[in-house]
Amino acid sequence: MALKTFFQTFTTDHLGQIFLTGILNVEAFHKVNLEIIQFPEVAVNMTVACDMGKLSGETLAQTVGLFPLPTTDPQIHTFDVIGPEFSALLRGGPPNTDVPIQAWVFLH
């Protein structure tokens, strides 16, 4: 089991993206759980994209989850491990904008 937490303010890049988790090696796990919320304030409307597969070097992956970044009523999203790597990306925000995030990823 492994738990990674992301409780901080992130700044979107010039394309309005935040690479929240980076690339996580999930080969040794069966499930990935992600809970994320924009907190303590509502800053922007963004979409969470969760990708799994081969994400480093030569890539071949698919989006396994796509949902709005919640501002209230967070939900735990569960994904079966179907590839060696996982990442969560926030996209669709304005460039160079601070976004307060509370999130955790649980690998088991």
N, CA, C and O atoms as a GROMACS GRO file, in nm:
protein
  432
    1MET      N    1   0.085  -0.118   0.000
    1MET     CA    2   0.000   0.000   0.000
    1MET      C    3   0.089   0.124   0.000
    1MET      O    4   0.197   0.125   0.059
    2ALA      N    5   0.041   0.227  -0.066
    2ALA     CA    6   0.113   0.353  -0.070
    2ALA      C    7   0.012   0.466  -0.076
    2ALA      O    8  -0.089   0.457  -0.146
    3LEU      N    9   0.040   0.573  -0.004
    3LEU     CA   10  -0.046   0.689  -0.002
    3LEU      C   11   0.037   0.812  -0.036
    3LEU      O   12   0.142   0.835   0.024
    4LYS      N   13  -0.010   0.890  -0.132
    4LYS     CA   14   0.054   1.016  -0.168
    4LYS      C   15  -0.049   1.126  -0.150
    4LYS      O   16  -0.163   1.111  -0.193
    5THR      N   17  -0.009   1.236  -0.086
    5THR     CA   18  -0.101   1.346  -0.063
    5THR      C   19  -0.050   1.472  -0.134
    5THR      O   20   0.070   1.492  -0.152
    6PHE      N   21  -0.145   1.554  -0.175
    6PHE     CA   22  -0.117   1.678  -0.247
    6PHE      C   23  -0.208   1.786  -0.189
    6PHE      O   24  -0.316   1.811  -0.241
    7PHE      N   25  -0.163   1.851  -0.081
    7PHE     CA   26  -0.240   1.955  -0.014
    7PHE      C   27  -0.161   2.084  -0.024
    7PHE      O   28  -0.081   2.117   0.064
    8GLN      N   29  -0.185   2.157  -0.134
    8GLN     CA   30  -0.110   2.280  -0.156
    8GLN      C   31  -0.176   2.360  -0.268
    8GLN      O   32  -0.272   2.316  -0.330
    9THR      N   33  -0.123   2.478  -0.291
    9THR     CA   34  -0.167   2.560  -0.403
    9THR      C   35  -0.072   2.536  -0.519
    9THR      O   36   0.050   2.551  -0.505
   10PHE      N   37  -0.128   2.498  -0.633
   10PHE     CA   38  -0.052   2.475  -0.755
   10PHE      C   39  -0.077   2.592  -0.849
   10PHE      O   40  -0.180   2.659  -0.841
   11THR      N   41   0.017   2.617  -0.939
   11THR     CA   42   0.001   2.721  -1.040
   11THR      C   43  -0.008   2.654  -1.176
   11THR      O   44   0.078   2.574  -1.213
   12THR      N   45  -0.112   2.689  -1.252
   12THR     CA   46  -0.126   2.632  -1.386
   12THR      C   47  -0.011   2.678  -1.474
   12THR      O   48   0.044   2.787  -1.455
   13ASP      N   49   0.024   2.595  -1.572
   13ASP     CA   50   0.129   2.633  -1.666
   13ASP      C   51   0.072   2.724  -1.774
   13ASP      O   52  -0.044   2.766  -1.766
   14HIS      N   53   0.152   2.754  -1.875
   14HIS     CA   54   0.109   2.846  -1.980
   14HIS      C   55  -0.007   2.791  -2.064
   14HIS      O   56  -0.069   2.866  -2.139
   15LEU      N   57  -0.036   2.660  -2.053
   15LEU     CA   58  -0.148   2.599  -2.122
   15LEU      C   59  -0.269   2.577  -2.030
   15LEU      O   60  -0.370   2.519  -2.073
   16GLY      N   61  -0.260   2.622  -1.905
   16GLY     CA   62  -0.370   2.605  -1.810
   16GLY      C   63  -0.377   2.467  -1.749
   16GLY      O   64  -0.486   2.421  -1.712
   17GLN      N   65  -0.262   2.398  -1.738
   17GLN     CA   66  -0.257   2.262  -1.686
   17GLN      C   67  -0.179   2.255  -1.554
   17GLN      O   68  -0.093   2.338  -1.526
   18ILE      N   69  -0.212   2.153  -1.476
   18ILE     CA   70  -0.135   2.119  -1.356
   18ILE      C   71  -0.107   1.970  -1.363
   18ILE      O   72  -0.200   1.889  -1.367
   19PHE      N   73   0.019   1.933  -1.364
   19PHE     CA   74   0.058   1.792  -1.360
   19PHE      C   75   0.061   1.751  -1.214
   19PHE      O   76   0.166   1.758  -1.149
   20LEU      N   77  -0.053   1.709  -1.162
   20LEU     CA   78  -0.071   1.689  -1.019
   20LEU      C   79   0.021   1.582  -0.962
   20LEU      O   80   0.100   1.610  -0.872
   21THR      N   81   0.013   1.460  -1.013
   21THR     CA   82   0.085   1.349  -0.952
   21THR      C   83   0.221   1.323  -1.015
   21THR      O   84   0.304   1.253  -0.957
   22GLY      N   85   0.244   1.377  -1.132
   22GLY     CA   86   0.358   1.330  -1.210
   22GLY      C   87   0.328   1.187  -1.252
   22GLY      O   88   0.213   1.144  -1.248
   23ILE      N   89   0.429   1.114  -1.292
   23ILE     CA   90   0.412   0.975  -1.335
   23ILE      C   91   0.439   0.883  -1.216
   23ILE      O   92   0.548   0.884  -1.160
   24LEU      N   93   0.340   0.804  -1.178
   24LEU     CA   94   0.352   0.710  -1.067
   24LEU      C   95   0.365   0.569  -1.121
   24LEU      O   96   0.288   0.528  -1.207
   25ASN      N   97   0.462   0.495  -1.071
   25ASN     CA   98   0.477   0.354  -1.106
   25ASN      C   99   0.375   0.275  -1.024
   25ASN      O  100   0.381   0.275  -0.901
   26VAL      N  101   0.282   0.209  -1.093
   26VAL     CA  102   0.175   0.135  -1.024
   26VAL      C  103   0.182  -0.015  -1.052
   26VAL      O  104   0.086  -0.087  -1.024
   27GLU      N  105   0.292  -0.062  -1.107
   27GLU     CA  106   0.306  -0.204  -1.146
   27GLU      C  107   0.279  -0.301  -1.032
   27GLU      O  108   0.224  -0.409  -1.055
   28ALA      N  109   0.316  -0.265  -0.910
   28ALA     CA  110   0.304  -0.358  -0.798
   28ALA      C  111   0.166  -0.354  -0.732
   28ALA      O  112   0.145  -0.418  -0.629
   29PHE      N  113   0.072  -0.279  -0.788
   29PHE     CA  114  -0.057  -0.259  -0.725
   29PHE      C  115  -0.171  -0.310  -0.814
   29PHE      O  116  -0.152  -0.334  -0.933
   30HIS      N  117  -0.289  -0.324  -0.754
   30HIS     CA  118  -0.407  -0.371  -0.826
   30HIS      C  119  -0.509  -0.260  -0.850
   30HIS      O  120  -0.584  -0.264  -0.947
   31LYS      N  121  -0.512  -0.161  -0.760
   31LYS     CA  122  -0.609  -0.052  -0.766
   31LYS      C  123  -0.541   0.081  -0.739
   31LYS      O  124  -0.442   0.089  -0.667
   32VAL      N  125  -0.598   0.186  -0.801
   32VAL     CA  126  -0.559   0.324  -0.773
   32VAL      C  127  -0.685   0.397  -0.731
   32VAL      O  128  -0.785   0.396  -0.803
   33ASN      N  129  -0.681   0.460  -0.615
   33ASN     CA  130  -0.792   0.544  -0.568
   33ASN      C  131  -0.744   0.689  -0.567
   33ASN      O  132  -0.633   0.718  -0.523
   34LEU      N  133  -0.829   0.779  -0.616
   34LEU     CA  134  -0.797   0.921  -0.619
   34LEU      C  135  -0.915   0.998  -0.563
   34LEU      O  136  -1.029   0.978  -0.604
   35GLU      N  137  -0.887   1.087  -0.467
   35GLU     CA  138  -0.986   1.183  -0.421
   35GLU      C  139  -0.925   1.321  -0.434
   35GLU      O  140  -0.811   1.343  -0.392
   36ILE      N  141  -0.999   1.413  -0.492
   36ILE     CA  142  -0.946   1.546  -0.518
   36ILE      C  143  -1.057   1.649  -0.504
   36ILE      O  144  -1.171   1.624  -0.542
   37ILE      N  145  -1.021   1.766  -0.451
   37ILE     CA  146  -1.116   1.877  -0.438
   37ILE      C  147  -1.038   2.007  -0.446
   37ILE      O  148  -0.922   2.014  -0.404
   38GLN      N  149  -1.102   2.108  -0.498
   38GLN     CA  150  -1.048   2.243  -0.499
   38GLN      C  151  -1.089   2.308  -0.368
   38GLN      O  152  -1.208   2.334  -0.346
   39PHE      N  153  -0.994   2.333  -0.281
   39PHE     CA  154  -1.026   2.382  -0.146
   39PHE      C  155  -0.908   2.460  -0.092
   39PHE      O  156  -0.795   2.417  -0.116
   40PRO      N  157  -0.923   2.567  -0.022
   40PRO     CA  158  -1.040   2.614   0.051
   40PRO      C  159  -1.130   2.708  -0.028
   40PRO      O  160  -1.237   2.744   0.020
   41GLU      N  161  -1.090   2.748  -0.146
   41GLU     CA  162  -1.174   2.841  -0.221
   41GLU      C  163  -1.192   2.792  -0.364
   41GLU      O  164  -1.112   2.713  -0.413
   42VAL      N  165  -1.295   2.837  -0.428
   42VAL     CA  166  -1.319   2.801  -0.567
   42VAL      C  167  -1.240   2.899  -0.653
   42VAL      O  168  -1.271   3.018  -0.655
   43ALA      N  169  -1.142   2.850  -0.723
   43ALA     CA  170  -1.058   2.939  -0.803
   43ALA      C  171  -1.094   2.932  -0.951
   43ALA      O  172  -1.113   3.036  -1.014
   44VAL      N  173  -1.104   2.812  -1.007
   44VAL     CA  174  -1.127   2.797  -1.151
   44VAL      C  175  -1.204   2.668  -1.180
   44VAL      O  176  -1.208   2.577  -1.097
   45ASN      N  177  -1.263   2.662  -1.298
   45ASN     CA  178  -1.323   2.538  -1.347
   45ASN      C  179  -1.218   2.462  -1.425
   45ASN      O  180  -1.161   2.514  -1.520
   46MET      N  181  -1.192   2.338  -1.384
   46MET     CA  182  -1.093   2.255  -1.452
   46MET      C  183  -1.146   2.112  -1.462
   46MET      O  184  -1.244   2.077  -1.396
   47THR      N  185  -1.080   2.032  -1.544
   47THR     CA  186  -1.114   1.892  -1.562
   47THR      C  187  -0.996   1.807  -1.514
   47THR      O  188  -0.881   1.841  -1.539
   48VAL      N  189  -1.027   1.698  -1.444
   48VAL     CA  190  -0.925   1.603  -1.400
   48VAL      C  191  -0.919   1.490  -1.503
   48VAL      O  192  -1.021   1.428  -1.534
   49ALA      N  193  -0.800   1.465  -1.556
   49ALA     CA  194  -0.779   1.356  -1.652
   49ALA      C  195  -0.682   1.257  -1.589
   49ALA      O  196  -0.570   1.294  -1.553
   50CYS      N  197  -0.724   1.132  -1.576
   50CYS     CA  198  -0.641   1.026  -1.520
   50CYS      C  199  -0.599   0.933  -1.633
   50CYS      O  200  -0.684   0.877  -1.702
   51ASP      N  201  -0.469   0.916  -1.652
   51ASP     CA  202  -0.415   0.833  -1.759
   51ASP      C  203  -0.340   0.715  -1.700
   51ASP      O  204  -0.279   0.726  -1.594
   52MET      N  205  -0.343   0.603  -1.771
   52MET     CA  206  -0.272   0.484  -1.729
   52MET      C  207  -0.215   0.415  -1.852
   52MET      O  208  -0.277   0.414  -1.958
   53GLY      N  209  -0.098   0.358  -1.835
   53GLY     CA  210  -0.029   0.287  -1.943
   53GLY      C  211   0.119   0.314  -1.933
   53GLY      O  212   0.175   0.319  -1.823
   54LYS      N  213   0.183   0.331  -2.046
   54LYS     CA  214   0.326   0.364  -2.052
   54LYS      C  215   0.335   0.514  -2.072
   54LYS      O  216   0.310   0.563  -2.182
   55LEU      N  217   0.370   0.588  -1.966
   55LEU     CA  218   0.367   0.734  -1.969
   55LEU      C  219   0.505   0.798  -1.975
   55LEU      O  220   0.516   0.917  -2.004
   56SER      N  221   0.610   0.723  -1.947
   56SER     CA  222   0.745   0.780  -1.951
   56SER      C  223   0.818   0.727  -2.074
   56SER      O  224   0.788   0.618  -2.123
   57GLY      N  225   0.913   0.806  -2.124
   57GLY     CA  226   0.986   0.766  -2.244
   57GLY      C  227   0.892   0.759  -2.362
   57GLY      O  228   0.816   0.853  -2.386
   58GLU      N  229   0.895   0.650  -2.436
   58GLU     CA  230   0.801   0.629  -2.545
   58GLU      C  231   0.666   0.592  -2.484
   58GLU      O  232   0.656   0.495  -2.410
   59THR      N  233   0.565   0.670  -2.514
   59THR     CA  234   0.438   0.656  -2.443
   59THR      C  235   0.330   0.588  -2.526
   59THR      O  236   0.325   0.600  -2.649
   60LEU      N  237   0.245   0.516  -2.456
   60LEU     CA  238   0.123   0.459  -2.512
   60LEU      C  239   0.031   0.436  -2.392
   60LEU      O  240   0.053   0.346  -2.312
   61ALA      N  241  -0.073   0.518  -2.382
   61ALA     CA  242  -0.159   0.514  -2.264
   61ALA      C  243  -0.300   0.553  -2.305
   61ALA      O  244  -0.325   0.596  -2.417
   62GLN      N  245  -0.390   0.538  -2.210
   62GLN     CA  246  -0.528   0.580  -2.233
   62GLN      C  247  -0.578   0.657  -2.112
   62GLN      O  248  -0.528   0.641  -2.001
   63THR      N  249  -0.678   0.739  -2.136
   63THR     CA  250  -0.746   0.809  -2.028
   63THR      C  251  -0.845   0.712  -1.964
   63THR      O  252  -0.934   0.661  -2.031
   64VAL      N  253  -0.828   0.688  -1.834
   64VAL     CA  254  -0.916   0.595  -1.762
   64VAL      C  255  -1.020   0.669  -1.678
   64VAL      O  256  -1.114   0.608  -1.629
   65GLY      N  257  -1.002   0.798  -1.662
   65GLY     CA  258  -1.098   0.879  -1.587
   65GLY      C  259  -1.093   1.022  -1.633
   65GLY      O  260  -0.986   1.078  -1.656
   66LEU      N  261  -1.211   1.084  -1.646
   66LEU     CA  262  -1.222   1.223  -1.688
   66LEU      C  263  -1.345   1.281  -1.618
   66LEU      O  264  -1.457   1.236  -1.643
   67PHE      N  265  -1.323   1.381  -1.531
   67PHE     CA  266  -1.433   1.438  -1.454
   67PHE      C  267  -1.401   1.580  -1.412
   67PHE      O  268  -1.284   1.617  -1.405
   68PRO      N  269  -1.504   1.662  -1.383
   68PRO     CA  270  -1.479   1.799  -1.338
   68PRO      C  271  -1.409   1.801  -1.203
   68PRO      O  272  -1.436   1.717  -1.117
   69LEU      N  273  -1.320   1.897  -1.184
   69LEU     CA  274  -1.255   1.917  -1.055
   69LEU      C  275  -1.362   1.965  -0.957
   69LEU      O  276  -1.415   2.074  -0.974
   70PRO      N  277  -1.394   1.884  -0.855
   70PRO     CA  278  -1.502   1.922  -0.765
   70PRO      C  279  -1.464   2.037  -0.672
   70PRO      O  280  -1.348   2.053  -0.634
   71THR      N  281  -1.564   2.116  -0.637
   71THR     CA  282  -1.546   2.222  -0.538
   71THR      C  283  -1.620   2.189  -0.410
   71THR      O  284  -1.593   2.247  -0.305
   72THR      N  285  -1.714   2.097  -0.419
   72THR     CA  286  -1.786   2.045  -0.302
   72THR      C  287  -1.813   1.898  -0.328
   72THR      O  288  -1.799   1.851  -0.441
   73ASP      N  289  -1.851   1.827  -0.228
   73ASP     CA  290  -1.891   1.686  -0.241
   73ASP      C  291  -1.787   1.600  -0.314
   73ASP      O  292  -1.816   1.546  -0.421
   74PRO      N  293  -1.668   1.588  -0.258
   74PRO     CA  294  -1.565   1.506  -0.324
   74PRO      C  295  -1.604   1.358  -0.328
   74PRO      O  296  -1.675   1.309  -0.240
   75GLN      N  297  -1.557   1.290  -0.430
   75GLN     CA  298  -1.581   1.146  -0.444
   75GLN      C  299  -1.449   1.075  -0.463
   75GLN      O  300  -1.353   1.132  -0.516
   76ILE      N  301  -1.443   0.950  -0.419
   76ILE     CA  302  -1.326   0.866  -0.442
   76ILE      C  303  -1.346   0.797  -0.576
   76ILE      O  304  -1.446   0.728  -0.598
   77HIS      N  305  -1.251   0.815  -0.665
   77HIS     CA  306  -1.252   0.752  -0.796
   77HIS      C  307  -1.156   0.633  -0.791
   77HIS      O  308  -1.040   0.649  -0.751
   78THR      N  309  -1.202   0.515  -0.831
   78THR     CA  310  -1.122   0.393  -0.824
   78THR      C  311  -1.097   0.341  -0.965
   78THR      O  312  -1.188   0.333  -1.048
   79PHE      N  313  -0.971   0.305  -0.990
   79PHE     CA  314  -0.930   0.254  -1.120
   79PHE      C  315  -0.856   0.122  -1.102
   79PHE      O  316  -0.768   0.111  -1.016
   80ASP      N  317  -0.890   0.022  -1.183
   80ASP     CA  318  -0.812  -0.101  -1.187
   80ASP      C  319  -0.679  -0.071  -1.255
   80ASP      O  320  -0.674   0.005  -1.352
   81VAL      N  321  -0.572  -0.129  -1.204
   81VAL     CA  322  -0.441  -0.111  -1.267
   81VAL      C  323  -0.438  -0.194  -1.395
   81VAL      O  324  -0.445  -0.317  -1.391
   82ILE      N  325  -0.427  -0.125  -1.508
   82ILE     CA  326  -0.423  -0.192  -1.639
   82ILE      C  327  -0.296  -0.155  -1.715
   82ILE      O  328  -0.283  -0.186  -1.834
   83GLY      N  329  -0.204  -0.089  -1.647
   83GLY     CA  330  -0.078  -0.050  -1.709
   83GLY      C  331   0.024  -0.018  -1.604
   83GLY      O  332  -0.010  -0.010  -1.486
   84PRO      N  333   0.148   0.000  -1.642
   84PRO     CA  334   0.254   0.018  -1.545
   84PRO      C  335   0.261   0.155  -1.479
   84PRO      O  336   0.322   0.169  -1.373
   85GLU      N  337   0.200   0.258  -1.540
   85GLU     CA  338   0.213   0.392  -1.486
   85GLU      C  339   0.078   0.464  -1.485
   85GLU      O  340  -0.011   0.434  -1.564
   86PHE      N  341   0.065   0.561  -1.390
   86PHE     CA  342  -0.058   0.636  -1.371
   86PHE      C  343  -0.021   0.783  -1.352
   86PHE      O  344   0.082   0.814  -1.293
   87SER      N  345  -0.106   0.871  -1.401
   87SER     CA  346  -0.090   1.013  -1.371
   87SER      C  347  -0.225   1.082  -1.367
   87SER      O  348  -0.320   1.040  -1.433
   88ALA      N  349  -0.232   1.188  -1.288
   88ALA     CA  350  -0.351   1.273  -1.282
   88ALA      C  351  -0.310   1.413  -1.323
   88ALA      O  352  -0.218   1.472  -1.267
   89LEU      N  353  -0.381   1.465  -1.421
   89LEU     CA  354  -0.354   1.596  -1.480
   89LEU      C  355  -0.480   1.679  -1.468
   89LEU      O  356  -0.590   1.631  -1.495
   90LEU      N  357  -0.465   1.804  -1.428
   90LEU     CA  358  -0.577   1.898  -1.429
   90LEU      C  359  -0.558   1.986  -1.552
   90LEU      O  360  -0.448   2.036  -1.577
   91ARG      N  361  -0.666   2.005  -1.628
   91ARG     CA  362  -0.654   2.083  -1.751
   91ARG      C  363  -0.775   2.173  -1.770
   91ARG      O  364  -0.879   2.155  -1.706
   92GLY      N  365  -0.759   2.269  -1.861
   92GLY     CA  366  -0.870   2.358  -1.894
   92GLY      C  367  -0.878   2.483  -1.811
   92GLY      O  368  -0.977   2.557  -1.820
   93GLY      N  369  -0.777   2.510  -1.730
   93GLY     CA  370  -0.778   2.631  -1.650
   93GLY      C  371  -0.711   2.746  -1.721
   93GLY      O  372  -0.649   2.727  -1.826
   94PRO      N  373  -0.722   2.866  -1.666
   94PRO     CA  374  -0.652   2.979  -1.724
   94PRO      C  375  -0.502   2.968  -1.696
   94PRO      O  376  -0.462   2.914  -1.593
   95PRO      N  377  -0.418   3.018  -1.787
   95PRO     CA  378  -0.273   3.010  -1.766
   95PRO      C  379  -0.228   3.088  -1.642
   95PRO      O  380  -0.288   3.190  -1.605
   96ASN      N  381  -0.124   3.037  -1.579
   96ASN     CA  382  -0.055   3.105  -1.469
   96ASN      C  383  -0.150   3.149  -1.357
   96ASN      O  384  -0.146   3.264  -1.312
   97THR      N  385  -0.235   3.056  -1.313
   97THR     CA  386  -0.334   3.085  -1.210
   97THR      C  387  -0.313   2.991  -1.092
   97THR      O  388  -0.291   2.871  -1.110
   98ASP      N  389  -0.320   3.046  -0.971
   98ASP     CA  390  -0.308   2.965  -0.849
   98ASP      C  391  -0.438   2.889  -0.824
   98ASP      O  392  -0.547   2.946  -0.829
   99VAL      N  393  -0.424   2.759  -0.796
   99VAL     CA  394  -0.540   2.673  -0.771
   99VAL      C  395  -0.512   2.593  -0.644
   99VAL      O  396  -0.420   2.510  -0.642
  100PRO      N  397  -0.591   2.616  -0.536
  100PRO     CA  398  -0.571   2.539  -0.413
  100PRO      C  399  -0.632   2.399  -0.429
  100PRO      O  400  -0.748   2.384  -0.466
  101ILE      N  401  -0.551   2.298  -0.400
  101ILE     CA  402  -0.592   2.158  -0.419
  101ILE      C  403  -0.570   2.080  -0.291
  101ILE      O  404  -0.469   2.096  -0.223
  102GLN      N  405  -0.666   1.994  -0.260
  102GLN     CA  406  -0.649   1.890  -0.159
  102GLN      C  407  -0.677   1.758  -0.231
  102GLN      O  408  -0.786   1.737  -0.283
  103ALA      N  409  -0.578   1.669  -0.232
  103ALA     CA  410  -0.594   1.542  -0.303
  103ALA      C  411  -0.509   1.435  -0.238
  103ALA      O  412  -0.408   1.462  -0.173
  104TRP      N  413  -0.553   1.311  -0.258
  104TRP     CA  414  -0.469   1.196  -0.221
  104TRP      C  415  -0.487   1.086  -0.322
  104TRP      O  416  -0.592   1.070  -0.382
  105VAL      N  417  -0.379   1.009  -0.338
  105VAL     CA  418  -0.379   0.890  -0.424
  105VAL      C  419  -0.339   0.774  -0.336
  105VAL      O  420  -0.236   0.777  -0.269
  106PHE      N  421  -0.424   0.670  -0.336
  106PHE     CA  422  -0.398   0.550  -0.256
  106PHE      C  423  -0.379   0.434  -0.351
  106PHE      O  424  -0.468   0.402  -0.429
  107LEU      N  425  -0.264   0.371  -0.345
  107LEU     CA  426  -0.230   0.256  -0.429
  107LEU      C  427  -0.236   0.130  -0.342
  107LEU      O  428  -0.175   0.125  -0.235
  108HIS      N  429  -0.310   0.030  -0.388
  108HIS     CA  430  -0.318  -0.095  -0.312
  108HIS      C  431  -0.342  -0.211  -0.404
  108HIS      O  432  -0.352  -0.325  -0.358
   0.00000   0.00000   0.00000
